[in-house]
Structure formats: C-alpha cells, structure tokens
Amino acid sequence: MPINLFNNPLSSIKLGVNDILKGYIGNNQIFPNDTEITAAAFTDSNIANTGGNTPYVVSGDIGSSFTLTGSNGATAPSGTQVISVSPATYQIAIADQSNICGSPQRTPQVIITPQGNTTLASGLSNTDTITQAAGPPNVSNTTTLSVSITNTNRVTVTQGSSVLWAPGASFAVNISVTTQQTLGSITLTPSPAIGNWTITNGGFTPQAWNSGTAGVDLVWDGSNAGLNGVSGTANITIPAGATPMTSFSASLTIGNINCYSATVTSASDTIFP
C-alpha cells in the first residue's frame, strides 16, 4: 500500500537526475503516496423494472480504497473496497419494482467515497445513476355491481309484535357485475351467520358458487380470470334449526387483480318479512 514519508506525502523521487513517476515495492505503489480514482460509473444506463445485479466499474491506481453507498433502490457492497486490478467491477443490486403498482421510473444511485490517501480525479463525479423502468401502472377499472333479493318461499314466525324470517324461507339473490378489465374474486356474503346455508346455482356460468357457511364468503371460482362480467342468481334457504331473523341481507364485493382497481367494490340488499 502507498506510504507517507513521516506525515507528508513524498513530493518527488529521482534516479540520478531523472524523475521517477511511480515507485513500487513488489506490487505495492509507494510513490507517489496518494492514489487516484480516475473513473467510476455504471456500465449500463438503463435497467428493467425487475431490477437485478448491474455492473459498476471503478478504474484507478492499484491500492486505491473507497466505499460505495447505494440509494433509491440500489444496494452496494459493504465495507472498504481496495482496487487490486484496474478496472475493477462491482455488482450493484437494484431492487425489483415490477410488482409495485404505480411505482414511477426512478434513478438508483451509487456514491463513491475515497478512503485514506485516495482521491477522485479532477472533474470526476462521486455519484452515478442508472434509470430503472417504472412499475406497472394503476388502471381504474370501471365497474358496476348490483344485488337484489327476492323471497321465493315465504316462511315466517311471529314473536311478540315482530314477524321474523324462519327456517325454510328461501331467497333468490340476483347479482350482476360488469367491468372493463379482468375480474378479481367475486364474493357473496349472506347475513347473519346462522349456520349452514343451502346454496344452489341459479344460472351462473361458467362456475357455480363454492359452498360455504353463513357469514363465510361464497367466492366465485377463480377461473373467471378472463371474464369482463358475470350475472346470475344464487338460491339460498335458511336451514332448519336456525334462529329466526328480522331480516335477510346479502353483500357482494369484487377484489382487485394485478393493478386493476375497481371503481365500485361492493353492493348489498336487505329483505324484511
């Protein structure tokens, strides 16, 4: 490694009357005592939004020491780096933003900081950046949802002055969903939670509702991924042994998928005896 003469750098060294530009012991440069970094930059100017390792190349005197600091999505090797061969390549990890909806284009950067007697060449910036592509955009997914409940088998019981829905009462829950883009899951939730419902498919295509219990989501099969709308009827019967109810409700929700955000996410209806 370069050394000083006492506390000061060697200013000159001669062989006879001739100036010696550089002096070495083995592979270590001892004159001049200072070392210089002459170049430091990414080899690429752009990187995909998926990120990954990208080369950052440093050139200069053997023995030059420095640290690298990454930011804005860049992670650099830690600790003090020493050039043993010039140019030297360091891998900078650029974070993946391909799964971050609406993430903008950004410029991950690396700052090089000389250590000890190492300096940067005149005019050399200590900062370099790479341009990373934006993540997938958020897409407003114009959506309409509707739920309407029809009583198809009227079974009630009177308790005091109240008329309540009783076990055996049946309801047709009509739903309609339209959307511009791919659907997420469609969830129908009967209310209240009073035990197992009897669910029959009333014309939904291509998949029937998955069976469930009251208060537990009845989720449209995930194979709807390519649909831009669905409509039909779920037939629901209050099971035997259930506590009579003042009303029956059903709510419908649609989940987002990828970066599509539904403009309307829920609808509901309630029917009284």
HELIX and SHEET records of a PDB file:
HELIX    1   1 GLY A  222  GLY A  226  5                                   5    
SHEET    1   A 2 LYS A  14  LEU A  15  0                                        
SHEET    2   A 2 ASN A  18  ASP A  19 -1                                        
SHEET    1   B 2 GLY A  23  ILE A  25  0                                        
SHEET    2   B 2 ASN A  28  PHE A  31 -1                                        
SHEET    1   C 5 ALA A  74  THR A  75  0                                        
SHEET    2   C 5 ALA A  88  ILE A  94 -1                                        
SHEET    3   C 5 GLY A  52  GLY A  60 -1                                        
SHEET    4   C 5 THR A  35  PHE A  42 -1                                        
SHEET    5   C 5 THR A 118  LEU A 120  1                                        
SHEET    1   D 2 ASN A  46  ILE A  47  0                                        
SHEET    2   D 2 THR A 131  GLN A 132  1                                        
SHEET    1   E 4 THR A  80  VAL A  82  0                                        
SHEET    2   E 4 SER A  65  SER A  71 -1                                        
SHEET    3   E 4 GLN A 109  PRO A 114 -1                                        
SHEET    4   E 4 THR A 127  THR A 129 -1                                        
SHEET    1   F 2 VAL A 139  ASN A 141  0                                        
SHEET    2   F 2 TYR A 260  ALA A 262  1                                        
SHEET    1   G 4 THR A 143  ASN A 153  0                                        
SHEET    2   G 4 SER A 170  THR A 179 -1                                        
SHEET    3   G 4 GLY A 229  THR A 237 -1                                        
SHEET    4   G 4 THR A 198  ASN A 201 -1                                        
SHEET    1   H 2 THR A 156  GLN A 159  0                                        
SHEET    2   H 2 SER A 162  TRP A 165 -1                                        
SHEET    1   I 4 LEU A 218  VAL A 219  0                                        
SHEET    2   I 4 ILE A 186  SER A 191 -1                                        
SHEET    3   I 4 PHE A 248  ILE A 254 -1                                        
SHEET    4   I 4 SER A 266  ILE A 271 -1                                        
END                                                                             
